[in-house]
Amino acid sequence: MIKSYLTKQKINLQKDEHIILLTRKHWFKFVRDVFYVALGFVLALIVFSFATAGSEVSPTVVFIFAIILLLFWVSLFVVWTNHYLDLWIVTNKRIIHIEQINLFHRTRSTLRLERVQNVSIRRKGILEELLNFGTISVETAGYKTFMTQMHNIPKPSEVAQKIMKLVDSATETSKANGTLNNKTLYV
């Protein structure tokens, strides 16, 4: 299933590259977004009920309600799509961050592990502490530093520790091969 997903996303793993970690956003963010969409629908339903109370319902009002119902389902689809397609893939060589912004806007960043300089986590609020999710930031070293963040990651401490172990391993491998950050080291 993961191989077919990677193929659809046009992510080709290198010859000796394999997936170590694949993570999506925490379930709480999905539930929260669904709640907001459902709350909007319930409010629209209440307004519709008061607007049609005690009077005959015209076809125009039924049409408007059908449009509201359609918007509700489309909104739920967008929330699910954004949740499902936001993804972090950590391999033994790189970090791939795919973020679905909206239905027709997606970004993808790739960071080579040997270029990673800093991995930090941030939790704000009691819910993030209790449910064990937060934001992971990964920063690269070099001429132009680059930082990528993924919000609402489950078990951020464990994910950050795995990434840092992989970074250390990739750095040691690069030093042993005489290359670091895609440049030859002269000793």
N, C-alpha and C positions, 0 to 999 in steps of 0.2 A: 504494500500500500504506500509506504514512504517513497520507494523507488519510483512508482508511477507519479506521485505528487511532484517529486523533484524533476522528473522528465517533463511534466506539464509546465512547471515553472522555468524550464530551460536552465536548470542548475545541474551542471555536470561535475561529478566528483572526479578528482584526479585518480591516477592509477593506484596509488597506495593510500588513498584517503578514505576514511570511514566515519560514520556518524557516531558521536559520543553522546550527544544530548540533543533532544528536540523538545522545545517548550513553547507553550502558548500562554496567553494571559490567564490570570486566575479566574475561576468560575464566578467569583463574587462580582467582578466587573460586568460580566455577561448578565447576571441576574439583575444587577442595578440598572443596566441599560434597558432590559426588558421591562422592568418595573416602571421606568420613566415613560416608555412608549405606552404601556398599559394604562398608566395614570392619565396620560393625554387622551387616550381613547375613552376612558370612563368619564372624564370631564366633558368630552364632546357628547357622549351619550346622555349625561345629565342635562346639558344645555338643550339637546334635541328633545328630551322628554318634556322639559318645561315648555319648550316652544310649541309642542304639539298637544299639550295637555288640554283636554276638554274640547278640542276642535277636530274636525275631520282632517285626515292626513292627505295632502295633495301629492300627486305624482312627483312634483318638483322636490318636495321635502324628502320623499323616499329616495329619489335620485341622489340628493345631497348626502343622505345617510349612507347610501351605497358607496359613494366616493370616499367618505370618511372611513368606512370599513376597509376599503381597498388601500387607502393610505396607511391604515394600521398594519395590514399584512405586509405591505411593502417595507414599512419601517422595521418590522420584526425581521424580515429577510435581510435588510441592510445590517442590522445589529448582529445577526448570526454570521453573516458573511465577514464582517469586520473582525469578529471574535475568532472565527475559524481560520482566516487567512493571515492574521498577525502571527508571526512565527519567528523563533530563533532556532537556528540549526548550528550546533557546535560540532565541528569535526576535529580530527587530530591535527589539522593544518590551518583552519580558519573559522571565523564566526560569520554566519550569513544571517542578516536581519531583514526580514520581509515584513513590511507594514502596509496594510490595506487602509488607505486614508478614507476613501469612499468607494462607491461602486466602480468607478472608472478611473481611479487614481491609486496607484501602488508604487511604493518605493522599495528598493532593495540595496542594501549596503553589504559589502564584504570586507572583513578585516583579517589580515594574515596574523596568525597567533604570535609569530616572532616579532611583530611590530607593536604588540599591545604593551603599553607601559603601565596602565592603572586600571583596576576594576574596583568599582565602589558600589555600595548599595545604599539605598535611602528608604526608610519607612517613615511615613508621617501619619499620625493618628492612631487611635486605639484599635480600630478595625484592622488595619494593616498588621499591627502587632499580634492581635488575637488570631487572625486568620492566616498569618504567616505569608504575606505577600508584600511586594515593594517594587522599587525601581532599581534597575541595574544600569550602571554607566560604564562603558568601556572606552578608554582613551588610548590613542596610538601615539607613538613617538615619531620624530622625524622632522623634516623641513616644514611640512604643514601638518599640524596635529589635527586629528579627526576624532570626534566623540560621537558615539551612538548610544542611545538610551532605549530601553524597553520598559515600559511602565506596567505595573500590576503583574509581575512575574511571581509565580508561586515558589516558595522556598528560596528566596534570593541569596541567603547566606550559602546554602549548599551549591547553588549554581555558580556563584562567584568563586567558591573554593575549587570547584571542578575546572573552571576556566583558568584560574591562576596556576593550577597544577599542569594543565596543558600548555600554558604560556611558558612555564619554567622548562618543561620538556622540549618544547619547540625551540627555545632559546639555546638550550644545551646541544640539541641536534645541529642547529645552525652553527654554533661555535665549533663543534666537532668536525663539521664539513668545511669549515673555513669561510662560511658565508653568514652574514647577519644582515637582516633588512634588505636582502637582495643585492648586497654589495660584497665584494671580496675583501676579506680582512687581510691586511699585510702586517705580519708580525716581525 
